[in-house]
Amino acid sequence: MKRVAILISGSGSNMIKLCESMVGKHPARPVIVISSFSGSEGLTYATNIGLKAVVVEFGLFPKDNFGFEAAITEELTLASPDIICLAGFMHILSRSFLKKFANKIINIHPSLLPKYKGLNTHKRAISAGDFEAGCTVHKVTEELDGGPILGQGKVLIDKNETPESLAAKVLKLEHTLYPLVLKKFAAAAIDQTEIILSNS
């Protein structure tokens, strides 16, 4: 049974969906949730289901990314995860951190990579006149949002779409895609683009 750590910064909605999926014959189980923000709603959920929930407050490490990552690494070392899922974790990880956990980290990004790496993905997709948008689960490498793609989900961009309405549509798709990819990744059955979902 694979051990899964989940790193969050916000509400933790993807984390919740991942945890809900890891039951029964699923090849993995969550062992720890680490949040970089003490006000994350996801911490309450994790505590309520008996999962270890830890806060490594980013704001306590001003201009000290090494200290921030060292605190996270300490918790991960204790939890000994086989897989680390970034689920709305809003921090760029250093090369040394990524080397330490090489091939263990996956992330979900709200665009159809390789398009729109980084932030403001929905606004950028609409401004570009794209007819579809979506989300991508990928391995995390030193290249920002540039690791091998494991799965993608697509939605249509409506005529009067706003960044907010598109974000809501894509988030709903994320909640379906990420658990599907994690299950295959945990079973060592996926190492390239394999899962394509479409709500178009």
Buried (B, 14 or more C-beta within 10 A) or exposed (E): EBBBBBBBBBBBBBBBBBBEBBEEEBBBBBBBBBBBBEEBBBBEBBEEEEBBBBBBEBEEBEEEBEEBBEBBBEBBEEBEBBBBBBBBBEBEBBEEBBEBBEEBBBBBBBBBBEBBBEEEBBBBBBEEEBEEBBBBBBBBBEEEBBBEBBBBBBBBBEEEBEBEBBBEBBBBBBBBBBBBBBBBBBEEEBEEBBBEBEBE
